[in-house]
Amino acid sequence: MTRVSLLLTMTTAALGAWGPAAPPVGTYRLTTVDGQQVPMVWRRAELPDGGGVQLHWVAGGAKLKRNGRFVVTLTSLRTGVGLAGTTETLTIRGTWRVLSASRVQLRFADGRIGVWRSGEGFSRLTIEALCQDLEGQARVATMMLVRD
């Protein structure tokens, strides 16, 4: 099973013509993980018998709603020897509020708090997610989500 938890540090970078006062309300889609286009193979492990296992990021997104709620979904897939190739989707929910023209506070359902930062608008989100790799080690994956 892929285990993913969002770290408290989240940032946004600005692209395009939304001004500093633009709200972050909207839908965002996962476009890259660690700089590679999604879908992509994130980790590989070779088995002693010559087979292998791969962990893929296949999809993801975020929706920031006008009512102050947000939902982030991240979908992964493990393929290889003895695996059925079933996708696993993690859904993270919480509330958000604008702190200033360049900061949005996130309150996760489990009580953690994070902040997205932006200089000129909210056209893309960069999320650092702590993910378990194929060997069970925690690794940080940098995930870019672009506003639709």
Stockholm file with secondary structure:
# STOCKHOLM 1.0

chainA/1-148         MTRVSLLLTMTTAALGAWGPAAPPVGTYRLTTVDGQQVPMVWRRAELPDGGGVQLHWVAGGAKLKRNGRFVVTLTSLRTGVGLAGTTETLTIRGTWRVLSASRVQLRFADGRIGVWRSGEGFSRLTIEALCQDLEGQARVATMMLVRD
#=GR chainA/1-148 SS CCCEEEEEEEEEECCSSCCTTCCCCEEEEEEEETTEESSEEEEEEECTTSCEEEEEEEEEEEEECTTSEEEEEEEEEEEETTCCCCEEEEEEEEEEEEEETTEEEEEETTSCEEEEECSSCCSEEEEEEEEECTTSCEEEEEEEEEEC
#=GC SS_cons         CCCEEEEEEEEEECCSSCCTTCCCCEEEEEEEETTEESSEEEEEEECTTSCEEEEEEEEEEEEECTTSEEEEEEEEEEEETTCCCCEEEEEEEEEEEEEETTEEEEEETTSCEEEEECSSCCSEEEEEEEEECTTSCEEEEEEEEEEC
//
